[in-house]
Amino acid sequence: MADRQLILDTVFQRLREVIPALRDGEPDAEKDLREYPEFDSLGVLEILVWLESEFSLVIPDEELVVDRFSTPAKIVDYIVASQS
């Protein structure tokens, strides 16, 4: 899956399941997800496990840094870079 917009749409779909506040309004790829209470350590873990499963990734421990996954755009950047 190399289409950046398709990846972003897929990521937003999952984020809406984890963060109900994202269900309303226009998606913002630069929105800091840490502003939502659901994006706590458990929410981050849920997203990371989903990313590994959905995109056939293995995220090394040294890359498990919240800043790397703090916005939908950064999540997509990570996926795209990992698939290259």
C-alpha positions as CSV (number, residue, x, y, z in Angstrom):
1,M,0.0,0.0,0.0
2,A,1.9,3.0,-1.2
3,D,-0.8,5.6,-1.8
4,R,-0.2,8.1,1.0
5,Q,-3.9,9.3,1.0
6,L,-5.2,5.8,1.2
7,I,-2.8,5.1,4.2
8,L,-4.0,8.4,5.8
9,D,-7.6,7.4,5.3
10,T,-7.0,4.0,6.9
11,V,-5.2,5.6,9.8
12,F,-8.0,8.1,10.4
13,Q,-10.6,5.3,10.3
14,R,-8.8,3.5,13.1
15,L,-8.1,6.6,15.1
16,R,-11.8,7.5,15.0
17,E,-12.4,4.1,16.7
18,V,-9.9,4.8,19.5
19,I,-10.6,8.6,19.9
20,P,-14.3,9.3,19.7
21,A,-13.7,13.1,19.4
22,L,-12.2,12.6,16.0
23,R,-15.5,11.2,14.7
24,D,-16.9,14.7,14.2
25,G,-15.4,17.4,12.0
26,E,-12.8,17.5,9.3
27,P,-9.7,15.3,9.9
28,D,-6.5,17.2,10.6
29,A,-3.3,15.3,9.8
30,E,-1.3,17.7,11.9
31,K,-3.4,17.5,15.0
32,D,-1.4,16.4,18.1
33,L,-3.1,13.2,19.3
34,R,-1.7,13.7,22.8
35,E,-4.4,16.4,23.3
36,Y,-6.9,13.6,23.6
37,P,-7.3,11.7,26.8
38,E,-7.8,8.4,24.9
39,F,-4.3,8.7,23.5
40,D,-2.7,7.6,26.7
41,S,-0.3,4.8,27.1
42,L,-3.0,2.2,26.4
43,G,-4.3,4.1,23.4
44,V,-0.8,4.5,22.0
45,L,-0.2,0.8,22.5
46,E,-3.4,-0.1,20.8
47,I,-2.6,2.0,17.8
48,L,1.0,0.6,17.6
49,V,-0.3,-3.0,17.7
50,W,-2.8,-2.2,15.0
51,L,-0.1,-0.5,12.8
52,E,2.0,-3.6,13.0
53,S,-0.9,-5.8,12.1
54,E,-2.5,-3.7,9.4
55,F,0.7,-2.7,7.6
56,S,2.8,-5.7,8.3
57,L,5.3,-3.7,10.3
58,V,7.7,-4.6,13.0
59,I,8.4,-1.5,15.1
60,P,11.7,-1.9,16.9
61,D,11.8,-1.0,20.6
62,E,14.1,1.9,20.1
63,E,11.5,3.5,17.7
64,L,8.7,3.3,20.3
65,V,8.7,7.0,21.0
66,V,5.4,8.8,21.3
67,D,6.7,11.8,19.4
68,R,7.2,9.6,16.4
69,F,3.5,8.8,16.3
70,S,2.0,12.0,17.8
71,T,0.1,13.1,14.7
72,P,-1.7,11.2,11.9
73,A,0.8,12.7,9.5
74,K,3.8,11.3,11.5
75,I,2.1,7.9,11.6
76,V,1.7,8.0,7.8
77,D,5.3,9.1,7.4
78,Y,6.5,6.2,9.6
79,I,4.4,3.7,7.6
80,V,5.6,5.0,4.2
81,A,9.3,5.0,5.3
82,S,8.9,1.5,6.7
83,Q,7.5,0.2,3.4
84,S,10.2,1.7,1.3
